[in-house]
Amino acid sequence: MYDSRINEWFVPRFGPLRFRVAIGMLFLPYTGMCVSFTVIGSLLAEDLAWDRLIAIVVIYILALGVSAHALDSIGSKRKPWGNIFSSRALLAIALTALAVAYAIGIYYIVFYVPFLAIVAVLEGFFLFAYNLELFNARFHNNLFFSISWGGLPLLAGYVMQTNSISIPALIASSITALAAYAEIRVSRPYKELKRSNTAEKEKIILYEKVLKLLSVGSIGVSVSMLMVRMLLS
């Protein structure tokens, strides 16, 4: 039932139920965390093209923020958001957002950064394999989540700027992958405790604080780096 997640800390407490579920399904703090990794990756480049930074942010907002979460709602066996949106509507939203994201990506791949195609193929695969739990859910686990939501976004930001990979970028991507891994490791038991209506309220509060710290902290780091880069440019 949708009420298993409707009272999450990132879901608005106001507005019609359909609106609240729509915002909740975007998982804005975690989407922001992922997008912040693309910003950090972009800022690791010596020369920064602002249009490419904006483009990669928009791509990940659409592809992972909108499309991946819409597909996850379709593929999830528990249906935490209920049937507020039909599978047909969710699929239409997912494919539309993905089409726009890939249209932007293909433009930059063709004219500026062909190496980005590798990341685009990998992220596209994980987008469907993870969220729709394809291949007997073989890719629906913490490891592949950390790769697709942590490591690859940072590399995408760096590749978008440089059309290359560097050792510092690989090291940084391993750090963001670890951050994503920590987030999903905490998120899974947190969801189970919330769903079970357990009396372990203190543990739920602790998990929630960790999730807030990881998401808000990641966004804060990227914003701070961006501000410093703007001041120095």
Steps between C-alpha positions, in 0.01 A plus 500: 500500500614854425474603866812293567703790356263795491624621839867497404700807596547603137128489415307830528251520786269723297298476182283230340607138536588472131733799527667365815556160341639656181756700698576205726568271204778733387692429823641852475775473765641185339458636149679813620775282642550327165489827306752652741745229397474610136575856611804389701626300203459799272687725742800267501571605141762769454291686242131526577234536231190625677259386232629144539465520877138610467439232235629211713297622798183510288579157354529339843195677640294363213657156461553401862285748690188454288536198273677262740257570781200461272635163382574403858136559589404267216756234584461501877309201633392688814345800319586746780312781325192296424306552178481877508669492157429215262782292354416640157533859625826422680641334190406801288667734750811282515541468124433869435754615760751246374453604138571864583801404713651286227425760232712748697766239563517389136546860388808537719627152411482572127651848505723522808548200730472162324648324804180585689328229293657233721347651813168548320483132404592381849254732674228405253556133575489549876198727467289211373680202655503644852164675517295239315690221679584328173713184471343361818595821683869409463593868466258622767747511787715740698810457284337597174306778668827650625648477150206647311398761759842584643800418284368548147334840559831652610679347201222630274557854626875473445471337157246764395767765558814321382400209275748293702557315827770580755633338816364782722157456341509124562600555862226757548245268338594224744429741786158597363427131437574434867267784596224349286573158648467641851172664404343181365632289789325732744194553282402134475469424875349846551223417252439163660467650845265772374291243316470264796368770736759386751541648845869562430441871448850598615660283232272647233594852610869410491476353149307805383768732638769304316305518173451874541869545576609303194264672258520855632873465562565387141294785362677744733844386384408546133345843561807611699736382225286674241505829690877483541542430129277794411697732727831389352389518139 
